[in-house]
């Protein structure tokens, strides 16, 4: 059994693993190996799902209040008009996805912005566009350094940019590593929930097998 942990990803940009202590892992492995393959997988997947809950909660709690405001500033620089994004959409878009690895019977919980979460907003110039947290979550997590935006086209996606051919010097904004912080603050609870869920799962499934024998 591979070291089971919880992984948090910002749209695939960063991945951090939490590893169960070797002594606890060995004890869990011994118990799990006594179960049939399908039952083994069921226990591990459920344990990873339970373990991810405190990390998801910590991620949501850590989303900076200024997240959408920072992205609004970048868009305003492009179109020359105020843009009001839906605040809190990034927080609400955070979801957990369980990925199963059949070969080694392990599972990983990935926390990030759901790509299906999106709303239509309208800028002051009358142009509408989709606000999709999955497209800017990495900007909030890692920040944006000072940079130059060269407007070569008349439109930026569905937005009509102001002053084609001009250059914008954007000051950028600092990182808000809320995902990475969530890993650190919830680590002990994640591991505790995982080991507890596996232990209870082994007992539960063993009783079911005994009744069916």
C-alpha positions in Angstrom: 0.0 0.0 0.0 1.4 3.4 -1.0 1.7 6.1 1.7 -1.8 7.5 1.8 -2.2 11.2 2.0 -4.3 14.2 1.0 -3.2 16.2 -2.0 -4.3 19.8 -2.6 -4.0 21.3 -6.0 -4.5 24.7 -7.5 -5.8 23.6 -10.9 -2.9 21.2 -11.2 -0.2 23.8 -10.5 0.8 22.7 -7.0 0.6 19.4 -5.2 1.5 18.8 -1.5 1.3 15.4 0.1 0.6 14.6 3.7 2.1 11.2 4.7 0.9 9.0 7.5 3.6 8.2 10.1 5.4 5.0 9.3 4.4 3.2 12.5 0.7 3.9 12.0 0.9 3.1 8.3 2.4 -0.3 8.9 -0.3 -1.2 11.4 -3.0 -0.1 9.0 -1.3 -2.0 6.1 -1.3 -5.2 8.1 -5.0 -4.9 8.9 -6.0 -4.0 5.3 -4.0 -6.8 3.7 -6.3 -9.3 5.4 -9.3 -7.9 3.5 -10.3 -8.9 0.0 -9.1 -6.5 -2.7 -12.5 -4.9 -3.4 -13.2 -4.3 0.3 -9.6 -3.0 0.8 -10.2 -0.4 -1.8 -13.6 0.6 -0.4 -12.0 1.2 3.0 -9.1 3.3 1.7 -11.3 5.4 -0.6 -13.8 6.2 2.2 -10.9 7.0 4.6 -9.3 9.5 2.1 -12.7 11.1 1.6 -13.2 11.6 5.3 -9.6 12.9 5.8 -10.1 15.5 3.1 -13.0 17.2 4.9 -10.9 19.3 7.4 -8.6 20.3 4.6 -11.5 21.5 2.4 -12.9 23.4 5.3 -9.5 25.1 6.0 -9.2 26.0 2.4 -12.6 27.6 2.2 -11.9 29.5 5.5 -8.5 30.7 4.2 -9.7 32.2 0.8 -8.7 35.9 1.1 -11.6 38.4 1.1 -9.7 40.4 -1.5 -9.5 37.5 -4.0 -12.0 38.7 -6.5 -11.1 42.4 -6.0 -7.5 41.6 -7.0 -8.7 39.9 -10.2 -11.1 42.8 -10.9 -8.1 45.2 -10.8 -6.4 43.3 -13.5 -9.5 43.3 -15.7 -10.1 47.0 -15.2 -6.5 47.7 -16.4 -7.3 45.8 -19.6 -10.7 47.4 -20.6 -10.4 50.8 -18.9 -13.7 50.4 -17.1 -14.7 49.1 -13.7 -15.5 45.4 -13.4 -17.5 44.0 -10.5 -16.9 40.3 -9.9 -19.0 38.1 -7.7 -17.2 38.1 -4.3 -16.9 34.7 -2.6 -17.3 32.7 -5.8 -13.8 31.3 -5.5 -14.5 30.1 -1.9 -17.8 28.5 -3.0 -16.2 26.8 -6.0 -13.8 24.8 -3.9 -14.6 21.1 -4.1 -12.9 17.7 -3.3 -12.3 15.2 -6.1 -11.3 11.6 -5.2 -8.9 10.0 -7.6 -8.5 6.2 -7.4 -5.4 4.4 -8.4 -6.4 0.8 -9.2 -2.9 -0.7 -9.6 -1.7 0.0 -6.0 -5.2 0.3 -4.5 -4.6 3.8 -3.3 -6.6 7.0 -3.5 -5.9 10.8 -3.4 -8.2 13.7 -2.5 -7.6 16.7 -4.7 -8.9 20.1 -3.6 -9.4 22.9 -6.0 -11.8 25.1 -7.9 -14.6 23.2 -9.7 -14.3 24.0 -13.4 -18.1 23.9 -13.7 -18.6 26.8 -11.4 -19.0 30.0 -13.4 -21.3 33.0 -13.5 -21.8 35.8 -16.2 -20.8 39.3 -15.1 -21.0 42.6 -17.0 -18.4 45.3 -17.1 -19.3 49.0 -17.1 -18.6 49.1 -20.9 -21.6 46.7 -21.4 -19.5 43.7 -22.3 -20.4 40.4 -20.5 -18.0 37.5 -19.8 -17.7 34.4 -17.7 -16.2 34.6 -14.2 -14.7 31.2 -13.6 -12.7 30.7 -10.4 -10.7 27.8 -11.8 -9.1 30.2 -14.2 -7.8 32.6 -11.5 -7.3 30.5 -8.4 -3.6 30.1 -9.2 -3.2 33.9 -9.5 -4.5 34.2 -5.9 -2.4 31.3 -4.5 0.9 32.4 -6.1 0.4 36.1 -6.7 1.3 38.1 -9.8 4.5 40.1 -10.1 4.7 43.5 -11.8 4.3 43.0 -15.5 3.7 44.7 -18.8 0.5 44.0 -20.8 0.7 44.7 -24.5 -2.7 45.2 -26.1 -2.2 43.8 -29.7 -5.8 42.8 -30.3 -9.1 44.7 -30.2 -10.6 42.1 -27.9 -9.4 40.1 -25.0 -11.7 37.1 -25.0 -15.1 38.6 -25.0 -13.9 41.9 -23.5 -13.3 44.9 -25.7 -10.0 46.3 -24.5 -9.3 50.0 -24.4 -6.6 51.5 -26.6 -5.4 48.7 -29.0 -1.6 48.9 -29.3 -1.0 50.6 -26.0 1.0 49.2 -23.1 -0.2 48.7 -19.6 2.1 48.4 -16.6 0.3 46.3 -14.1 1.7 46.5 -10.5 0.7 42.9 -9.7 -0.3 41.7 -6.3 1.2 39.4 -3.6 0.5 35.7 -3.1 -2.2 34.5 -0.8 -1.2 30.8 -0.3 -4.5 29.7 1.2 -4.3 26.2 -0.2 -0.8 25.6 1.1 -1.7 27.1 4.4 -4.7 24.8 4.6 -2.4 21.8 4.2 -0.3 22.9 7.2 -3.1 23.9 9.5 -5.2 20.8 8.9 -2.3 18.2 8.7 -2.8 16.6 12.1 -6.5 16.4 11.8 -6.3 15.0 8.3 -4.0 12.2 9.4 -6.1 11.5 12.5 -9.3 11.2 10.5 -7.6 8.9 7.9 -6.2 6.5 10.4 -9.4 6.4 12.4 -11.5 5.9 9.3 -9.3 3.0 8.1 -9.3 1.3 11.5 -13.1 1.5 11.8 -13.5 0.5 8.2 -11.4 -2.6 8.7 -13.5 -3.7 11.7 -16.8 -2.9 9.9 -15.9 -4.8 6.8 -14.4 -7.8 8.7 -17.7 -8.2 10.6 -19.6 -8.1 7.2 -17.3 -10.8 5.8 -17.7 -12.9 9.0 -21.5 -12.7 8.7 -21.4 -13.8 5.1 -19.0 -16.7 5.7 
